[in-house]
Each structure stands twice: as structure tokens, then as C-alpha cells.
Amino acid sequence: MPTNEGLLLLLFNLFVLGLLALDLLVFHRTPHAVTTREAALWSMFWVALSLLFNAGVFVFAGRQHGLEFLTGYLIEKALSIDNIFVFIVIFSYFGVPPAYQHRVLFWGVLGALVMRSLFIGLGTALISRFSWVLYFFGAILLYSGWKLLRHESVEVHPERNPVIRLARKVFPRITSGYDPPSFFLRRGGKIFITPLFLVLLAIETSDIMFAVDSIPAVFGVTRDPFIVYTSNVFAILGLRALYFLLAGAMTELSYLSTGLAVVLMFIGVKMLTEDFIHVPIAVSLALVAGIIGAAVAASLFKARGPKPPPPRS
């Protein structure tokens, strides 16, 4: 990438904050339940914007960095689908009305951007000082992929979340209901938290768990922190629209977790063996795209196949 990376990061972050402000203050100023059509249009917008940025990386930084961004973005986009299942469980547990779910996800995305930038900065610093960290990341991905392959997915239990337990102790005054849709309320000179704040904490802590897999996965295809960060950001920005688009169809993507497991294990093996075997970025991109595409196609084929007859009474 160009040497003046600090200025690029500053301009990029200002651009992202501008988009988020436009989203919150203009398009979603009034809380409402996001329709499938609206979610589809927003999903297309975020994907198109990501590919436009990718084209800029190709032009100004070269083919290698362009392919690295596209591979990292594809990995992050696919892994982010796992977040959707967690969001469904959290919203269902707390009984969040559909009209207020976008608001929680908006602030959740903002918090995720901050946390992931810190993780990426820490990962970059560790890799630059201790080369063996890459092997540690590779081992994490192999383990995560194996667990996912065995269908040992992350279990979500908001009532056991230590962060939520701590929040209940620090803020013992909790309102009931979601009207108004605020995180904090002042009543009688005292500060109350709302259930929506607890939902936000659950969303944020779940993203930390997913970042443990997703960030090392992108370090497996590039060491450039700018590429790692921007590919993460664009995948996260499109996560809200993807949630409203796919929330009702998650059960049909039955083979996606298997595909994601294979991708994680491939990147893990790649990181562990790269001192001996060099896998070109174009090959990595083709394999990742092929694995995810095959998993989605197999899932859709199974979902559209003949349904088993109902059990006899």
C-alpha cells in the first residue's frame, strides 16, 4: 500500500462515519421494521460499495493487494453470517421489537468497528515482533474449523453473560419495556438502563468471540493492516442488512457451517505451512469462493428438494 497509510486510514474512517451518520440520521431516523425489500436494496448497496473500493485498491495499490482485499472481504462476509444466528437468539431472548432491532445493530456495528480496529492493531504489532504468532493464529483457525465441522457452534446464553451480569450490578435500576427506544433514561434525577442496553452488550460481546476467528483468518491471506481493517469494515457494514435479509432463511443454509469450517481449516493450514508451501493469493481466492459457493448451492438444492413425509401418528 502507499506509504502515507495513516492519512488513508483517517480519510477512510471519516468516510465510514459519514455513511453511518447518513444511515442513522436520514434513512433510519424513525424506528421501523426493516422489510425484506429494504434489506435487499441495502445489501446490494454495501456489496457494490465494497466492490467499488476493491476496484480502487486494484488501480492504486496493484493486483496483489486487490486480490488480498477481495479474498479477505469474502472470508469476512461469509463468517459474518454466523453472527446472524446469534443475533436471532439474542433478539428472541430479550423480545426486542423488530422496529428497534436496527438501532441496536447500528450501535453494535459502531462498537465492533472500534473493537476490531484495536484487535487488528494488536495483531499487527504482535506479528511484527513475534513471527511465531502466525502459527498460533493458524492453530486457532484449525481448532475453530474442527469445532465448526463437528457442529460445535457457539452457544448463546445471555443470562450467563458475565458482562450483562456486571451491568446489572453496576446499574441496578433497569426499566421495563422498549418504549422509548433508548439505552439510558433519567427518572427522578436517577439514571436507569433499559433492556435495549443489555441487548447491545450481548451483541458486542458476541462479536468479540467471532473476531477471534475472523481477524486471524484475514491475516492468513495478507499482512497489510490496511487491507485487514478495510475488508473487516466493509463486511461489518453490510451485516445489518444481511441480518434482515437472511434471518428468516437461516435454516435453509444447512451446509454453510461446513463450508465455513473448511475455509477456516484451509487458512489455518496455509498459515502453518507457508514457510514451506506458497499458495498464490489468486488460488486462495478461487478456493475460498469455490468452497463457500458450493456450500450455499448444496444448501439451496437441499432446501428445494422433496420434503420428507410427516411422521405417522
N, C-alpha and C positions, 0 to 999 in steps of 0.2 A: 504494500500500500504506500501512498505518498508519505513523505517524512512528516508533514505537518498533521499528524494524526489527532493531536489534541484539538485543533481547530475544527477538524472534520467531525469529531465526536460532539463538540459543542453545538455546531450547526445542526447535526443530526438530531440531538436531543431537543433543541428548540423546535425543530420541525415536528417531532413526535408530540411534544407538549402542545403545540398549536393544533394538531389534529385531534388530540384528546379534548382540548378545550372546546373545539368546534363540535365534537360529538356530544359532550355533556351539556353545553350551554345553548346549542341550537337544535340539533336533531333529536336529543332526548331530554329536552328541558322539562317537559311534562311527563311524569311517570306513566308508562303504559305497557301492556303486554306485547312483546315483540312477536309479530306474525312470521310465519314461515317465509312469505314473500319478502318481507323486510330483511329477515336474516339472510336469505339467499342473495339479495342485492348487496348487502354489506359484505358478505363473504367474497363475492366477486370483486368488490372494490378493493378489499385488503389484499387479495391474491394478485390482482392487476397492479396495485401499487408496489407490492413486493417484487414482482417480475420486472417492473419498470426500474426499480432501484437496482435489481440484479443486472439489467442491461447497462446501467451506468457503471457498475463495477467492472463489467466486461470491457467497456470502452476505455475507462480511465485507469484501471488497475491491471488489465490483462486477462487472458483466458484462464490461467491457473486460479486466480482469486475469484473470477466469475463462477467457475465450476465449484470451487470450495463453498462459496456463499449458497449456491443452488442446492448442493448436497446437504449442507448444514440446515438450511431452511426446510428442506423436505423431511429430514430427520426430526427436527423440532415440531413441524406441523403434524407429523404422524404421531409422535409421542404425546402431543398436547391432547389428542383425542382421549387418552386415558384420564385426563383431568375432567372430561365431561361426565364420566360415570361418577366421579367423586362429587362434582357439583350437584348432580341429581340427588345423591344420597343426602348431602348437607341441606339442600333446599327442602327436601322432603321431611327430614328430621325436624327442622325448625318451622316448617309450614310457611315458608316465605311466599307471599302472593306473587303471581307472575309479573305484575306491574312493577314490582320493586326489585326483581332479580337483576335487571340490567344495571341498576345503580350499584348494587353490591359488587357485581363483576367489574364494573368500571374502576372502582377504587381498589378492587383486588388486583386488577391488571397494573394499576399505577404502583402499588406496593411490590408486585412481582418484578416490575422493571427495576426498581431500586435494589431489591434483594439480589436479583440475578447479576446486576452490574457489579455488586460487591463480590459475589461468588466468582465471577469471571476475572475480576481484578486479582483476587486471592489466588485463583488457579494459575493465572499468567505469572504471578510473582513466584509461586512455588515451582512451576515448570522451569522458569529461567534460572533458578538457584539449585534445584534438585531434579536432575533428569529422571531419577527413578520414580518420580510421582506419576509419570505417564504409565508405568507398569501397574501402579496402584489403581489408576483410573481404569485401565484395561481390565484388571481383576474385578473391579466393581461392576463394570458392564457385563462381564461374563456371568457373574453371580446373579445380577438383576435379570439378565436374559434367561438364565436357567430357571429362576423362580417363576418368571412370567410364562415360560414354556410348560411348567408344571401347574400352571393356573393358580399359582400362589400370589394372587393380586393383593394390592394394598387394601387392608380392611379399614373402613372409616367408622370410628366410634366417637362422635362429637362429645358425648357425655364423659369420655375418658381423656379428652384432650387436655394436657396439663396447662396450656396457655389459656384456654377457656376457664379452667378451674381457678387459675391465678386471677383472671379478670373478675370473676365473681367475688373473690375475696377482696381485691383492691377496690372494686366498685360494687358494694353490696346492694346499692339501690338500683334495681332493674325495673324498667317499665314493662307493661304487658301490651301486646298488640304491636302493629306496624304502622299505625297512623298517629302522627305524621312519619314519613319515611326518613327519619334522622338516626344518626348514630349516638348523639348525646342530646339530652334535654335538661333544661334548668327549670325546676319547680320549687317554689318557696325558698329560693336562694340556695338550693342544693342541686348538685349535678347528678343526673341519672344516666345510666347507659340503657340502650334499647336492645331488644333481641337482634336487631339488624347488625349491631356492632359485634355481637358474638358470632353471627354468621360470617362477617368479614374476617374475624380472627381465624375461624375454621378454614375459610378459603385460603388465607395467606399461609397458614401452617401446612396445608396440604401441598401448596406449590413448592415449599421448601423441600418436601420429600421427593417431588418429581424432579426438582432441579439437580438432585444428587445423581440422577441418571442422565438427564438431558444435556447438561453442560459438559460432562466428560465425553459424551458421545460426539459433540461437535469438535472438541479438542482432538478427537480421533481422526478428523478429516482436515483440520487446519490448526496452526499455532498462532494465527494472526488474531489478536484480541478484538480488533475492529470487526472482522468477519464473524467471529463467535458472537459478539454482542449484537450486531445488527441482525443476524439471522434469528437469534433468540427474540429480539424485539418484534420483528415482523410476524413471527409465529404467534407470539403472545397477543399482539394487537388484533389478530383475526380470531382469537379464541372465543371471545364473547359471541360473535355472530355464528361461529361454528357450533357453539353450545345450543343456541336457539334453533339452529338448522337441523342438528343431528340428535338432540335429546330424545326425541320420540322414536328414533330408528336405531338406537344403540344395540338393541337385542338382535338386529339383523346383521351386524358386523361381527359374526361369531368367530371368524378366523383372523381378525385383525390383531388380537393379542399374540397369536402365534407368529404372525409376520413381524410384529414389533420385537418379539423375543429373538427371532433370527437376526434382525438388523442389529440389535444390541450386542449379540454374541459375535457377529461378524466384525463390528467395530472394535470390540474388546480383543479379539484375536489379532486384528490388524495392528492395534497398539502394542500388543505383547511381542509381535514378531517383526515389527517394521525395521529393526536393525539387520534383519536377515532377508526379509522379503519386502520388496517395494510394490505396493499396489497403486497404480496411477489414479489420480482423482477422477478421471473420466470413467474408469472401471468401477470405482466405488459408487459413483453416482448411478451408473447403469444397474448395479446390483441392488442398491437401496430402492431405487424406483421400481425395479422389477419385482422385488420381494413384496413391497407394500401393495403394488398394483395387483399382483397375483392373490394376495390375501383378501383384498377388497373384492376382486372379481369372484373368488371362490365363495365369499360370504354372500354376495348378492345372488349367485347361482343357487346356493343352498336355500336362501330365503324365498326365492321364486319357485322352488321345486315343489313337488307334491307334498301336501301336509299328511302326517301320519293320522290314521283313523283314531277317533276318540276311544278311550278305553271303555269296554263293555261294563255296564253296571251289574 
